Amino acid sequence: MTTTRTIVYAPNWVGDTVMAMPVLDALTASGRQVDVLCKPHILPLVDLLPGVHRTLARGDDAGTLGALREGSYDEAILLPNSFRSAWLTWRAGIPRRWGYRSGFRSALLEPAIDRPGTEHHQIEDYSGLLQAMEVAQPEDWIPRIAIRDDVRSRGRQLLERAGVDPDAGPIVGLFPGAEFGASKQWPRESFEEAARGIRRRQPTAQLTILAGPKEVWLAVRLHEETGKIHPVIGTDLDLADLAAVLAHHRVLLTNDSGPMHLAAALGVRCAALFGPTDPDRTAPAGDAHEVLYVDRWCSPCFRRRCPLMHHGCMTELEVDDAVAAVERQL
């Protein structure tokens, strides 16, 4: 029996890729050879997944087309609802192109599947694709990443390099950024107060400030305003190394972000701060997490910046509530 060669066109965002991991597990369990096409910065994360046969970096259209044609794939699974994903796989001559109807791309899909509603968590958005493909649904829809021992050891080394001893006390991470835009970010001053509160009420806890390359300024400012005692980690790390570091954390106080979903998949408890986005759709998956959310009349608005200028959905989240949530998680 010939093994079906499958290419999965991954989402563009880290969090969306993490939430799609149960789909990759289901496809692998069905006996397919699963390759994943993703943005270059997401490659190290997907490489951590044992069921993935090969990863391909999405580059310019010509390079991506060449890689798709060279793979001689039997089918493509399009997780983004973009026109480009359908156009590229159609141009590559892949005979089966599974995806949801969206925009003007339906004619490029084979077959085109009706999009589901949004009354469930986003992790279940792809259940309709699996059903149409007659692939068994995952046992559950909670993403999980079991990192290898060598990756975990790398995380310990990175923490020790930053002056954190994983054996000295529980590690609490602060993630003040959010790539989507400023509207998803709890005020930096609130993170500062929360850091002081956690340190005062949980003196054995070790705090880290986690950030990506685009959040250096924010992280450094938080580091300075909290006494320069909490190290900034992550600005020079790829996603595999960030996962290695996160795996040693007990709790992450975080905005709605990619690292939030990554931490949850690694088994790290999250105290998640939500404002312009919908926690019913994108809260960290699983029962171990707490969501802090002010249900204002204008939220969720899904805007990159607050159109009303007051940013009340985030500024009204109380520092004491966040500190108490972290304490409960510890």
C-alpha positions in Angstrom: 0.0 0.0 0.0 1.4 3.4 -1.0 1.8 6.0 1.7 0.0 9.2 1.0 2.4 12.1 0.7 0.8 15.1 2.4 2.0 18.7 2.6 0.4 20.8 5.3 0.4 24.6 4.6 0.8 25.9 8.2 -0.7 29.2 9.6 1.3 32.3 9.6 1.4 32.9 13.4 3.1 31.0 16.2 -0.1 30.7 18.3 -2.1 29.5 15.3 0.5 26.9 14.5 0.5 25.6 18.0 -3.3 25.4 18.0 -3.1 23.4 14.7 -0.9 20.7 16.2 -3.8 18.2 17.0 -4.5 18.3 13.2 -0.9 17.2 12.5 -1.2 14.5 15.1 -4.4 13.2 13.5 -2.9 13.2 10.0 0.2 11.4 11.2 -2.0 8.8 13.0 -3.9 8.2 9.7 -0.7 6.7 8.2 0.2 9.7 6.0 3.7 11.0 5.5 3.3 14.6 6.7 5.5 17.4 5.6 4.9 21.0 6.8 5.3 24.2 4.8 5.8 27.2 7.2 7.4 30.5 7.6 11.2 30.3 8.3 10.9 31.5 11.9 8.3 28.8 12.7 10.5 25.9 11.3 12.4 25.3 14.7 9.1 24.9 16.5 7.6 22.4 13.9 10.9 20.5 14.0 10.2 19.6 17.6 7.2 17.5 16.6 8.1 13.8 16.2 5.3 13.0 13.7 6.4 15.5 11.1 8.5 13.9 8.4 10.0 17.1 6.9 9.7 20.9 7.2 9.9 23.3 4.2 10.5 27.0 4.6 8.1 29.3 2.8 10.1 31.8 0.8 9.3 33.8 -2.3 6.6 32.3 -4.6 9.1 30.8 -7.1 11.1 29.1 -4.3 7.9 27.8 -2.6 6.6 26.5 -5.9 9.8 24.7 -6.6 9.7 23.0 -3.2 6.1 21.9 -3.6 6.7 20.5 -7.1 9.8 18.7 -6.0 7.9 17.0 -3.2 5.5 15.2 -5.6 2.7 15.5 -3.1 -0.6 13.6 -3.4 -2.5 16.2 -1.4 -2.2 19.6 0.4 -4.0 20.6 3.6 -4.5 24.3 3.6 -4.8 25.6 7.2 -4.8 29.3 6.4 -7.9 30.7 4.6 -5.7 32.7 2.3 -5.9 33.0 -1.5 -2.2 32.6 -1.8 -2.1 29.2 -0.2 -4.6 27.8 -2.6 -3.0 29.5 -5.6 0.5 28.1 -4.8 -0.6 24.6 -4.3 -2.8 24.7 -7.4 0.2 26.1 -9.4 2.3 23.3 -8.0 -0.1 20.7 -9.6 -1.0 19.0 -6.3 -4.1 16.9 -7.3 -6.0 17.2 -3.9 -6.1 20.5 -2.2 -8.2 20.4 1.0 -9.3 23.8 2.4 -12.2 25.9 3.5 -14.0 28.2 1.1 -12.8 31.7 1.5 -12.7 34.8 -0.7 -12.2 33.9 -4.3 -10.2 30.7 -3.8 -12.9 28.1 -4.0 -12.2 27.3 -7.7 -8.6 26.5 -6.7 -9.5 24.0 -4.1 -10.2 20.3 -4.7 -12.4 20.0 -2.8 -13.6 23.2 -1.3 -15.2 22.7 2.1 -17.7 25.0 3.8 -16.2 26.9 6.7 -17.4 26.1 10.2 -18.9 28.6 12.6 -16.9 30.3 15.4 -19.0 29.1 18.4 -16.1 26.9 19.6 -12.5 27.2 20.5 -10.2 27.9 17.5 -8.3 24.6 18.0 -11.4 22.8 16.7 -11.7 24.9 13.5 -10.1 22.2 11.5 -12.4 19.4 12.6 -14.5 19.9 9.4 -11.4 19.4 7.2 -10.6 16.1 9.0 -14.2 15.0 8.7 -14.3 15.7 4.9 -11.0 13.8 4.5 -12.4 10.9 6.6 -9.6 11.2 9.0 -10.3 10.2 12.6 -10.6 13.2 15.0 -7.9 13.6 17.6 -8.5 12.0 21.0 -8.7 15.6 22.3 -8.0 19.0 20.9 -5.4 20.2 23.4 -2.1 20.8 21.8 0.8 19.1 23.6 4.6 19.3 23.0 6.8 16.7 24.7 10.3 18.1 24.2 13.3 15.9 24.0 15.9 15.6 26.9 18.5 17.4 24.8 16.2 20.3 24.2 15.3 20.5 27.9 19.0 20.5 28.8 19.5 23.3 26.4 16.8 25.3 28.2 18.6 24.7 31.5 21.8 26.0 30.1 20.1 29.1 28.7 18.5 29.9 32.1 21.8 29.4 33.9 23.5 31.7 31.4 20.9 34.3 32.4 21.5 33.8 36.1 18.5 31.6 36.9 18.8 28.3 38.7 16.0 25.9 37.8 16.5 24.1 41.1 16.4 27.1 43.3 12.7 27.8 43.2 9.7 28.0 40.9 10.2 30.1 37.8 7.6 32.6 36.8 7.8 34.2 33.4 6.4 37.6 32.4 5.6 38.1 28.7 4.7 41.8 28.1 4.6 41.7 24.3 2.1 40.7 21.6 3.0 40.8 18.0 -0.5 41.5 16.9 -0.4 45.1 18.1 -0.4 47.4 21.1 -4.1 46.8 21.9 -3.3 43.3 23.2 -0.6 44.5 25.6 -1.3 45.0 29.3 0.4 48.3 30.3 4.1 47.9 31.0 3.5 49.7 34.4 1.0 47.0 35.3 3.6 44.3 34.6 6.0 46.3 36.8 3.6 46.3 39.7 2.8 42.7 39.2 6.5 41.7 39.3 6.9 43.5 42.6 3.7 41.9 44.0 4.8 38.4 43.0 8.3 38.9 44.5 6.8 40.2 47.7 4.2 37.5 48.1 6.2 34.6 46.7 9.8 35.3 47.8 11.1 31.9 46.5 9.8 32.5 43.0 12.3 33.5 40.3 11.1 35.9 37.7 12.1 36.1 34.1 11.1 38.6 31.4 10.5 36.9 28.1 10.5 38.7 24.8 11.0 38.2 21.1 13.3 40.3 18.8 10.6 42.9 18.2 10.0 43.4 21.9 13.5 44.2 23.1 12.8 47.8 24.1 9.7 46.8 26.0 11.5 44.0 27.8 14.5 46.1 28.7 12.4 48.9 30.0 10.5 46.4 32.2 13.9 45.0 33.4 15.1 48.5 34.3 11.9 49.6 36.1 11.8 46.4 38.2 15.3 46.9 39.7 17.4 45.2 36.9 17.1 41.9 38.8 14.9 39.9 36.4 16.8 38.8 33.3 15.5 39.3 29.8 15.4 36.0 27.9 14.4 35.2 24.3 15.3 38.2 22.2 18.2 36.1 20.6 16.5 32.7 20.6 14.6 30.8 18.0 11.3 29.1 18.9 12.9 25.8 19.8 15.2 27.4 22.3 12.3 29.5 23.6 10.3 26.3 24.1 13.3 24.8 25.9 13.4 27.8 28.3 9.6 27.9 28.8 9.6 24.2 29.7 11.4 25.0 33.0 8.8 27.6 34.0 6.0 26.9 36.4 3.7 29.9 35.5 3.6 32.4 32.7 1.9 35.8 33.2 1.2 36.7 29.6 -0.8 38.7 27.1 -2.8 36.7 24.5 0.2 35.7 22.3 2.1 33.0 20.5 4.3 32.3 23.6 1.1 31.9 25.6 -0.1 29.0 23.4 3.5 27.6 23.3 3.8 27.6 27.1 0.3 26.0 27.5 1.3 23.2 25.0 4.5 22.6 27.1 2.4 22.1 30.2 3.2 25.5 31.7 0.3 27.1 33.6 -0.8 30.5 32.2 -2.3 33.5 33.7 -3.6 35.0 30.5 -4.5 38.7 30.0 -7.2 39.2 27.4 -8.7 42.5 26.1 -9.5 43.0 22.4 -9.5 39.3 21.5 -12.0 36.6 22.5 -11.0 34.2 25.2 -13.8 31.8 24.2 -11.9 31.4 20.9 -8.2 31.7 21.8 -7.7 31.1 25.5 -4.8 28.8 26.4 -6.2 25.2 25.9 -6.6 23.0 28.9 -8.0 23.3 32.4 -4.9 24.4 34.2 -5.0 28.1 33.1 -6.7 31.3 34.3 -8.0 34.0 32.0 -8.3 37.6 33.2 -10.8 39.5 31.1 -13.0 42.6 31.4 -16.2 42.0 29.5 -16.7 45.5 28.2 -19.4 46.5 25.8 -16.8 47.2 23.1 -14.8 44.0 23.5 -13.7 41.9 21.8 -13.1 44.3 18.9 -10.1 42.6 17.3 -8.4 46.0 16.5 -4.7 46.5 16.6 -5.2 49.8 18.4 -8.0 50.9 20.6 -10.4 52.9 18.4 -11.8 54.6 21.5 -8.3 55.6 22.7 -8.9 54.5 26.4 -7.8 50.9 26.0 -10.1 50.1 29.0 -10.3 46.4 28.2 -6.6 46.1 29.3 -6.1 49.0 31.7 -9.0 47.8 33.8 -7.4 44.4 34.5 -6.3 44.7 38.1 -2.7 44.0 39.2 -3.9 42.4 42.4 -6.0 40.0 40.4 -3.1 39.0 38.2 -0.8 38.5 41.2 -3.5 36.4 42.9 -3.9 34.3 39.7 -0.1 33.6 39.6 -0.2 32.6 43.3 -3.0 30.2 42.6 -1.1 28.7 39.7 2.0 28.2 42.0 
